Amino acid sequence: MDDIMIKSPLLTAVEEAMHFIQKNIQVRFEFDGHLQRIEKWQFPLEAIRELQLNAIIHRD
């Protein structure tokens, strides 16, 4: 089990949390014939960022 304590300003904290989440969720790589691989995350990163921002904005 991994955890982190973030004590940064809000904008920096969101980025730190995203790095932590990316470190702890699964990623797979797909190749479609181009030279660059495609990363497929276990959960969409845009959705995770939106969840974080909603949690910050709507906190009590």
C-alpha positions as protocol buffer text, in pm:
chain_id: "A"
residue {
  index: 1
  type: MET
  ca { x: 0 y: 0 z: 0 }
}
residue {
  index: 2
  type: ASP
  ca { x: 131 y: 341 z: -95 }
}
residue {
  index: 3
  type: ASP
  ca { x: 29 y: 682 z: 32 }
}
residue {
  index: 4
  type: ILE
  ca { x: 143 y: 1042 z: 12 }
}
residue {
  index: 5
  type: MET
  ca { x: 97 y: 1358 z: 217 }
}
residue {
  index: 6
  type: ILE
  ca { x: 73 y: 1664 z: -6 }
}
residue {
  index: 7
  type: LYS
  ca { x: 117 y: 2003 z: 160 }
}
residue {
  index: 8
  type: SER
  ca { x: 166 y: 2218 z: -150 }
}
residue {
  index: 9
  type: PRO
  ca { x: -44 y: 2505 z: -287 }
}
residue {
  index: 10
  type: LEU
  ca { x: -358 y: 2380 z: -465 }
}
residue {
  index: 11
  type: LEU
  ca { x: -237 y: 2399 z: -824 }
}
residue {
  index: 12
  type: THR
  ca { x: 87 y: 2223 z: -738 }
}
residue {
  index: 13
  type: ALA
  ca { x: -100 y: 1971 z: -523 }
}
residue {
  index: 14
  type: VAL
  ca { x: -318 y: 1865 z: -817 }
}
residue {
  index: 15
  type: GLU
  ca { x: -7 y: 1796 z: -1026 }
}
residue {
  index: 16
  type: GLU
  ca { x: 159 y: 1603 z: -743 }
}
residue {
  index: 17
  type: ALA
  ca { x: -157 y: 1397 z: -694 }
}
residue {
  index: 18
  type: MET
  ca { x: -170 y: 1321 z: -1067 }
}
residue {
  index: 19
  type: HIS
  ca { x: 190 y: 1196 z: -1062 }
}
residue {
  index: 20
  type: PHE
  ca { x: 110 y: 979 z: -760 }
}
residue {
  index: 21
  type: ILE
  ca { x: -200 y: 834 z: -928 }
}
residue {
  index: 22
  type: GLN
  ca { x: -14 y: 767 z: -1253 }
}
residue {
  index: 23
  type: LYS
  ca { x: 253 y: 586 z: -1054 }
}
residue {
  index: 24
  type: ASN
  ca { x: -8 y: 359 z: -893 }
}
residue {
  index: 25
  type: ILE
  ca { x: -249 y: 273 z: -1176 }
}
residue {
  index: 26
  type: GLN
  ca { x: -184 y: 34 z: -1460 }
}
residue {
  index: 27
  type: VAL
  ca { x: -79 y: 140 z: -1806 }
}
residue {
  index: 28
  type: ARG
  ca { x: -47 y: -66 z: -2120 }
}
residue {
  index: 29
  type: PHE
  ca { x: 106 y: 24 z: -2452 }
}
residue {
  index: 30
  type: GLU
  ca { x: -40 y: -28 z: -2796 }
}
residue {
  index: 31
  type: PHE
  ca { x: 133 y: -3 z: -3129 }
}
residue {
  index: 32
  type: ASP
  ca { x: -57 y: 89 z: -3443 }
}
residue {
  index: 33
  type: GLY
  ca { x: 225 y: 78 z: -3695 }
}
residue {
  index: 34
  type: HIS
  ca { x: 361 y: 424 z: -3617 }
}
residue {
  index: 35
  type: LEU
  ca { x: 694 y: 483 z: -3449 }
}
residue {
  index: 36
  type: GLN
  ca { x: 541 y: 617 z: -3129 }
}
residue {
  index: 37
  type: ARG
  ca { x: 357 y: 392 z: -2884 }
}
residue {
  index: 38
  type: ILE
  ca { x: 10 y: 475 z: -2748 }
}
residue {
  index: 39
  type: GLU
  ca { x: -41 y: 473 z: -2370 }
}
residue {
  index: 40
  type: LYS
  ca { x: -371 y: 326 z: -2250 }
}
residue {
  index: 41
  type: TRP
  ca { x: -427 y: 402 z: -1882 }
}
residue {
  index: 42
  type: GLN
  ca { x: -646 y: 192 z: -1653 }
}
residue {
  index: 43
  type: PHE
  ca { x: -865 y: 502 z: -1602 }
}
residue {
  index: 44
  type: PRO
  ca { x: -884 y: 808 z: -1828 }
}
residue {
  index: 45
  type: LEU
  ca { x: -642 y: 1070 z: -1692 }
}
residue {
  index: 46
  type: GLU
  ca { x: -879 y: 1353 z: -1789 }
}
residue {
  index: 47
  type: ALA
  ca { x: -1152 y: 1199 z: -1573 }
}
residue {
  index: 48
  type: ILE
  ca { x: -915 y: 1163 z: -1276 }
}
residue {
  index: 49
  type: ARG
  ca { x: -810 y: 1528 z: -1306 }
}
residue {
  index: 50
  type: GLU
  ca { x: -1177 y: 1632 z: -1322 }
}
residue {
  index: 51
  type: LEU
  ca { x: -1251 y: 1428 z: -1008 }
}
residue {
  index: 52
  type: GLN
  ca { x: -968 y: 1600 z: -823 }
}
residue {
  index: 53
  type: LEU
  ca { x: -1075 y: 1949 z: -928 }
}
residue {
  index: 54
  type: ASN
  ca { x: -1441 y: 1880 z: -837 }
}
residue {
  index: 55
  type: ALA
  ca { x: -1331 y: 1752 z: -494 }
}
residue {
  index: 56
  type: ILE
  ca { x: -1133 y: 2072 z: -435 }
}
residue {
  index: 57
  type: ILE
  ca { x: -1402 y: 2309 z: -562 }
}
residue {
  index: 58
  type: HIS
  ca { x: -1693 y: 2143 z: -378 }
}
residue {
  index: 59
  type: ARG
  ca { x: -1516 y: 2068 z: -49 }
}
residue {
  index: 60
  type: ASP
  ca { x: -1682 y: 2177 z: 276 }
}
